[in-house]
Structure formats: C-alpha cells, structure tokens
Amino acid sequence: MLAETCNFGSIADRLLSINQDVLEDIVKRMSIGEIIKPSTEDESACFQLICDLDHIDGKVVGLITSKNACTAKFGL
C-alpha cells in the first residue's frame, strides 16, 4: 500500500479499527449495484477507507481510477 507520509497514520488507524462486518456488508451491497449512502459512523469510516484506497490507487501509474469519483459517488 502506498500513502503520503502525512496521511499514513490516519489511514493505518482506519485500517486497524474498521468494523469488518460493516465493511463486508457494504462490499456485498455494492457488488450487486446498490447505491449506498453512509448512515452510521461505522459506515462513514468504511467509506472513508474505500476513498483512501481509491486515492492511493490513483497515484499508481497505469491504473484506471479517473472513472471512479469517490467523493461524488459516496457523498464524502
């Protein structure tokens, strides 16, 4: 995983403290095309982690992330 030094600590904290059951539920619902807006603190943390990972992915040359606008999609 890549992260800018100033963001590494907060991203690592989110990875370590994420509610895996909530994340799994979100992933399942998204995989069937459901549009999800975070409604709890745990869901918001999961979406922030997804956006963090998407942002990191955008810094890797050759990967297509321009089609995924995380902030518009999740309302973050």
QUITA-V754753 format. One record per backbone hydrogen bond with DSSP energy under -1.0 kcal/mol. CO is the residue of the C=O (numbers start at 1). NH is the residue of the N-H. Records with the same first field share a line. If there is no record, write none. Layout:
CO: NH / NH
This chain:
4: 7 / 8
7: 11
8: 12
9: 13
10: 14
11: 15
12: 16
13: 17
18: 20
19: 23
20: 24
21: 25
22: 26
23: 27
24: 28
25: 29
26: 30
27: 31
29: 34
30: 33
40: 44
41: 45
42: 46
43: 47
44: 48
45: 49
46: 50
47: 51
48: 52
49: 53
50: 54
51: 55
52: 56
53: 57
54: 58
56: 59
57: 60
60: 63
65: 68
68: 70
69: 73
70: 74
